[in-house]
Amino acid sequence: MLGISKTSVTHWRNGRTRPDDLAVIRMARLMHTDPAPIVAELHAERAQDPESRALRLRIAGQLQATVAPRCHE
């Protein structure tokens, strides 16, 4: 359904890799949720320096704050 191999999912579950943006978008679409906070958090994990990581985590938090109220409507 998502076009994702079982091996990829196993790697995600074991922490070996993380899903790419397109996989997150597809999964979020199925769950009827906004992929933006999830993508921002994944990019924060991949950040090479603490400043970039902190910025991306802040962005993820801001995005989540705007998404959460809409989920309860």
Backbone bond lengths (Angstrom), bond angles and torsions (degrees), N, CA, C in turn:
res aa  C-N    CA-C-N  psi(-1)  N-CA   C-N-CA  omega(-1)  CA-C   N-CA-C  phi
1 M - - - 1.455 - - 1.540 111.22 -
2 L 1.336 116.26 -40.51 1.464 119.89 -178.81 1.523 113.40 -96.00
3 G 1.321 115.88 -10.83 1.450 118.82 -177.16 1.525 112.45 73.27
4 I 1.330 115.99 31.01 1.458 121.95 -177.83 1.526 108.28 -117.71
5 S 1.316 115.86 133.13 1.461 119.61 -178.24 1.532 111.63 -74.88
6 K 1.316 115.15 155.50 1.469 120.34 176.95 1.523 110.41 -61.75
7 T 1.318 116.20 -34.71 1.467 120.35 178.81 1.526 110.94 -62.36
8 S 1.325 117.07 -42.08 1.467 120.76 178.38 1.519 110.71 -61.01
9 V 1.316 116.45 -45.57 1.467 120.61 179.80 1.523 110.23 -62.40
10 T 1.313 117.19 -41.50 1.468 121.16 177.77 1.523 110.28 -60.74
11 H 1.312 117.46 -42.59 1.464 121.21 178.77 1.526 110.95 -63.71
12 W 1.323 117.78 -39.27 1.470 121.07 177.20 1.520 109.74 -62.89
13 R 1.325 115.46 -46.94 1.473 120.15 -177.17 1.521 112.05 -63.71
14 N 1.329 116.54 -33.78 1.463 121.00 -179.71 1.524 112.57 -85.87
15 G 1.336 117.19 -2.57 1.457 120.91 -179.97 1.519 114.28 77.36
16 R 1.314 116.35 9.84 1.470 120.67 179.76 1.526 111.32 -71.17
17 T 1.316 116.89 -39.53 1.461 123.11 177.08 1.524 108.53 -139.00
18 R 1.301 115.49 174.31 1.463 122.53 175.44 1.523 107.91 -124.43
19 P 1.326 117.15 154.69 1.470 118.97 178.30 1.524 111.11 -65.31
20 D 1.319 115.83 149.44 1.458 119.36 175.52 1.527 108.98 -80.95
21 D 1.322 115.20 172.60 1.469 120.34 -176.32 1.526 112.40 -57.20
22 L 1.322 117.19 -43.44 1.463 120.30 -178.04 1.530 111.52 -62.95
23 A 1.320 117.39 -40.41 1.466 120.28 178.24 1.526 110.35 -63.73
24 V 1.327 117.14 -40.85 1.469 120.95 178.55 1.525 109.90 -63.92
25 I 1.308 116.74 -43.38 1.471 120.79 179.47 1.527 110.09 -59.97
26 R 1.313 116.84 -45.39 1.464 120.41 -179.71 1.528 111.77 -63.44
27 M 1.337 116.63 -44.01 1.466 119.84 179.71 1.527 111.02 -65.94
28 A 1.327 116.69 -41.53 1.467 120.58 179.66 1.523 110.91 -63.10
29 R 1.310 115.87 -39.26 1.461 120.35 178.11 1.531 110.79 -59.01
30 L 1.328 116.43 -42.69 1.468 120.48 178.69 1.527 112.29 -65.38
31 M 1.336 115.61 -30.79 1.474 120.44 -179.36 1.527 112.03 -92.81
32 H 1.329 115.98 2.96 1.473 121.78 -179.72 1.524 111.29 55.01
33 T 1.321 115.28 47.68 1.459 120.47 179.04 1.523 110.00 -133.36
34 D 1.301 116.34 162.66 1.458 122.83 -179.32 1.531 109.41 -79.78
35 P 1.323 118.24 124.28 1.460 120.25 -179.41 1.529 113.93 -77.16
36 A 1.318 118.54 -13.66 1.467 121.74 -172.03 1.533 113.55 -55.50
37 P 1.345 120.61 -49.18 1.471 118.76 -179.92 1.526 112.70 -63.02
38 I 1.302 116.68 -35.92 1.469 120.35 -179.27 1.524 109.95 -68.29
39 V 1.318 116.57 -45.47 1.464 120.63 178.70 1.531 109.77 -61.29
40 A 1.321 117.28 -42.29 1.470 120.39 179.49 1.531 111.12 -61.98
41 E 1.321 117.43 -40.65 1.470 120.29 178.19 1.530 110.98 -66.19
42 L 1.307 117.59 -40.87 1.465 120.08 177.85 1.529 111.27 -63.38
43 H 1.324 116.11 -39.31 1.459 119.20 177.79 1.530 110.25 -67.51
44 A 1.324 117.78 -33.98 1.466 120.88 176.16 1.522 110.38 -62.99
45 E 1.320 117.20 -41.29 1.466 120.80 178.50 1.521 111.36 -61.38
46 R 1.313 116.64 -33.38 1.463 121.28 -177.24 1.527 113.13 -86.04
47 A 1.324 117.31 -9.15 1.464 121.00 -175.83 1.522 110.39 -59.70
48 Q 1.313 115.07 140.56 1.462 121.49 -176.97 1.529 113.25 -85.62
49 D 1.316 117.42 -22.29 1.459 119.35 -177.07 1.537 109.95 -130.07
50 P 1.325 116.78 154.30 1.467 120.97 -176.72 1.529 114.61 -60.00
51 E 1.321 117.03 -35.45 1.467 119.30 -179.76 1.523 111.80 -65.79
52 S 1.320 116.30 -44.62 1.466 120.07 177.82 1.517 110.69 -63.81
53 R 1.326 116.05 -41.65 1.464 121.17 179.09 1.529 110.47 -60.38
54 A 1.332 116.19 -47.18 1.474 120.89 -179.32 1.525 111.09 -62.18
55 L 1.324 116.69 -41.97 1.468 120.50 179.11 1.522 110.75 -62.56
56 R 1.308 116.64 -46.70 1.466 119.77 -178.32 1.526 111.71 -66.68
57 L 1.319 117.30 -35.26 1.471 119.51 176.08 1.521 110.65 -67.34
58 R 1.338 116.86 -37.89 1.465 120.38 177.02 1.526 110.45 -63.94
59 I 1.314 116.21 -43.01 1.473 120.99 177.44 1.527 109.91 -61.57
60 A 1.331 116.93 -44.57 1.467 120.66 178.83 1.521 110.72 -59.07
61 G 1.329 116.62 -42.94 1.464 120.40 178.74 1.518 112.33 -63.46
62 Q 1.315 116.37 -41.61 1.464 120.28 178.59 1.522 111.00 -65.56
63 L 1.307 116.03 -41.49 1.462 119.51 178.24 1.528 110.84 -64.59
64 Q 1.324 115.98 -42.39 1.461 119.79 -179.98 1.527 110.73 -62.92
65 A 1.315 116.54 -38.24 1.468 120.26 179.17 1.522 111.70 -63.97
66 T 1.324 117.26 -31.14 1.466 119.44 179.13 1.517 111.64 -83.28
67 V 1.339 116.57 -25.55 1.469 120.45 -179.04 1.527 110.88 -82.34
68 A 1.322 118.09 -40.56 1.463 122.42 -174.44 1.531 113.48 -54.51
69 P 1.324 119.31 -47.84 1.473 118.35 179.94 1.526 112.93 -61.23
70 R 1.317 117.87 -34.14 1.467 120.70 -179.14 1.523 111.45 -70.14
71 C 1.337 116.89 -27.70 1.465 120.49 -179.08 1.521 111.67 -69.36
72 H 1.315 117.29 -22.72 1.463 121.12 -177.02 1.513 113.09 -94.07
73 E 1.319 117.52 1.15 1.474 120.63 -178.94 1.496 111.94 -76.26
